[in-house]
Amino acid sequence: MPSISGVTVTVSVPELRARIDDVRLLDVRWRLGSPDGRPAHAAGHIPGTVYVDLESTLSARPGPGDGRHPLPDRAALQDAVRRWGINDGDTVVAYDDTGNFAAARAWWLLRDAGLDVRLLDGGLAAWAAAGHPLETGEVTPEPGTATLTRGELPAIDIDDAAAWPTHGALLDARAGERYRGEVEPVDPRAGHIPGAISAPTTENLTADGTFLAAGELRERFGKLGVRAGDKVAVYCGSGVTAAHTIAALRIAGIDAALYPGSWSQWSSDENRPVAT
């Protein structure tokens, strides 16, 4: 179970199977263009898993000048965490069915709030491939009592992002064609923040959807000029999949800040320059 600074990032399927009665499981299925994962959750999930809606609980309602998925209010997140049945001292395991691209948002938020949270390496597919059972329907746990802390992980704002390339590495976790400005399916303008480095989230994973080994991730980020001790920040379209790259960086032994507003905020501000 790779870790940095005492923080464990992932749990394997065998490790989860051995501890399944001792953890709180969260299903964070969400896709761009198909955000409601509730039907898929009801059709089959790891036994005991609570469904987490990324749009309503892992994000705040966006206002003018915000990105598409602003960070939620801490009190609102604590209410949600308690509805999920989480108590102080619990270990939480989050997963999805897309390589943990969405579940990483829960990982980042709950780590930032001081909880012990892991990503199930390989997600739901790895659990099913191992022949373990699924259950159907919805799970409604007894309310929990967890109390969240504040600001355990670094985050930056739009002005920080503008200045970041002058003193550190700003990674763009979107697909290469979006970074290059060839396509833009969601946001107002195509391209990237000037000085940002293309680092597609998909390249954090092996063909079976598990994270690359720590050494392979260090090599990957090293080729981008990023090493342990560097000042690193990450953005994506709306601050969701960027958290996946932050998890991958942590496995590699590199700390990084999240730019939550990401490209959706930057591209909405006509005064901000765009590179292609």
N, C-alpha and C positions, 0 to 999 in steps of 0.2 A: 504494500500500500504506500505509494510514493508520498513524501511529505517535504515541507520546507518550514523552517522555524517552528517545528513541532506541530504543524498543521497537516493533517492527512487529507488528501484531495479525493482519492477514489477508494472504492471497495470493490473487490471482485465478486463474481457470482458465487463461488464456493464460500467465500468469507461471509457474504450476506446470508446464504443458506444456513450456515452454522449459527448465525446470530439473529435470525429473522424474528424471533419472539422478543428480542431486546431492543429493537430499533423502531423508529417511526418512519413510514414509507410515504413518499409524495410522488404522485404521477403528474408531471408537468407537460403533458402533450400539448403542443402548439405548433402551428405552421404559418408562415407568411401566406396570406390569402385564404387560409382555413384555420382561423384562430381557436375555434371551439373544439377542444379535445374530449369533451364530455361523452359523446357517443362512443368513441373508441375506447375510452376508459371503461364504460359500462359493459362493452362487449368482451373485455378481457384485460385483467391487470394482475400484478403480483398480489397474492392474498394479503389483505389488511391495508392496502394502499388507499390513501385519501387523494381525491382529485384536487389539483390546484389550478385555478384559472389565472393564467398569466396576465390577461388584459385587466381583470378587476381587482386582483390581489397582489400581484407582483409589479404593478404599475399604477401610477396615479392618472386621473383624467387630465389629458394635456390641455394647457392653456395657450394663449398667444405667445409665440416665441419659444415654446417648449419643443422638444423632440416628440416623436410618436409615443414613446413609453417612458415618461418621467419616473423617477424613483418614487415609490409610495411613501406617504407620511408614516413616521415611525409608529405612532399610536394605532393607525389603521392596520399596519403590518402586524403589530402585536396582537390585535384582535383576531386577525386571520390565523396567525400561528396557534393561538389558543383554540380556535375552532377546529384546527387540524389535530387537536389532541396532544400537543407538544408541551412537555413540562420542563422546568429547569433541570439540566443534567442529562436530558435525553440525547441519544445519537440519532440524527436524521439522515436518511438516504433518499436522494432525489434521482429521478430517471425520466426518460421520455422514449420515443421510438424514432428519434432522428439524430442519434449519435451524441445525445446530451446537449445539443445546441440550445434548446429551450431550458432544460433543467439547470444548466449552468447559471441562468439568471437567479433561480432560487438559491443555488449554492452561494453565489456572490452576496445576495441580500442577507441570507441567514448567517453567513460567516461575518459579514459586516456588523450584524446585530449581536454577535458574540456566541452564536450557537455552534455546536459540534455537528457539522454537516458534511456528507460525502456524496460523490456522484457514483452511481452504479456503473462501473466500466463496461461499455458495450450496451447499456440500457436494456430495455425490454427484450430486444432481439437476442441478447446474450443469455438472458434468463430462459427464454423459450428454447433456444438452441441446446441448452443443457438438459432439456427434458423436464424442467420443473413445472408444476401446475400453475394455471391461472384461475382466477375466480371472476364472476360476472356481477353486474349490479353496482350499486353505490355503497360506499363505506361512510358511516357517520359515527365518528368516535366520541367518547366522553370528552367534554371540554378540558383543555389543559390549563396550566398556570404559568407558562414560561414568561419571564420578564426580559425584554430585549435591552441590550446596551446600544451605544451609538458610535458609529464611525471607527470600526475596527480596521477597515480597509480604505486605502486612499482613492479619492475621486477628484476629478478636475472639472472646471467649467469651460465655457466657450472661449473666454479670453486666455485661459491657461493653454487650451488646445492650439490657439493661434500662435502662441509664443513657444510652445514645446519643442518644435524641431530645431530651435536655435541652441538648445542645451541638452536635448535628449532625443530618444527615438519615439516617434509617434506611429504606431502600427494601425493600419486600416485592415480590419478583419473581413471585409466584404469580398465577394467574388472578384477576380481580376478584371473582368469586363466592366463591372461597375466602377471599380477604382480608376480604370483607364478612361471612363466616360463614354464607352461604346454603347451602353444601354443604361437606363435608369427606370425600373419598373414601378417605383413607389414615390420617390421624393422629387421635389420641384426642379432640381438641376442635376446634371450628370457630372461626374468627375470626383476629385478628392481634395482634402485639405492640403494646401501647398506645403511641401516638405515631408508629407506622410509617406510611409513605406508600405507597399502592398504585402499583406500577410494573410491570405485567405484562411478562414477558420477550418475549412475542410482538410487542409494539410496538417492539422493536428492529429489526425486519425489514421489508423490502419484500414485495410480493406474491409475488415469485419466490424468496424465501428468503435473499436477500443482506442484509447490514447496510445500514441507512439511511446516507446520506452523513454525514460528520462534522458539517457544519452543521445537518443535520436532526436529528441526535442531540443536539447542543447545544440546539437549540430544544425538543426533546422534554423533556429533563431540566430545562431552564430553566423550563418551565411547571410543573414539580413543585417549583420552588424550589431546584434544585441547579445550582451553577455551579463552574467551576474554582477551586480553592483552598478550597472548603468541605470540612468533615469529613463523609465519606459512608461508610456501610456498607450491605451488601446481604445479605438472606437470602431463602430460598425454602422449599420443603418439606423438603429434606434436604441442601442445600448443593451441588446439581448445577447447576440452571439459573441460580442466582444468579451463577455464574461467567460465564455468557453476558452478563448485565447489566454485570458488571465489565468484560468485554471491550468492550461497547458504550460504557461510560463512558470507557474509555481511548481509544477512537477519537475521542470527543468532547473529549478533553483533560482528563478529570477522573479523579483517582485515587480508589479506593474499597477498603475492607476487606471481607473475606468473613466472615460468621458461619457456620462450617461446620455447627454443630448445627442451625441453622435451626428452622423451625416444628415439625419432628418431635421435637426435643429440648425446645423451650419448652412445647409443648402436653402433653408427658408429665409435666411437673412441676406437680402440683396447686397448688403454692404460688405459681406465676407467674400474674399476672392476664391476662385475655383481653379484647380489645376487639372489638366487632362493629359 
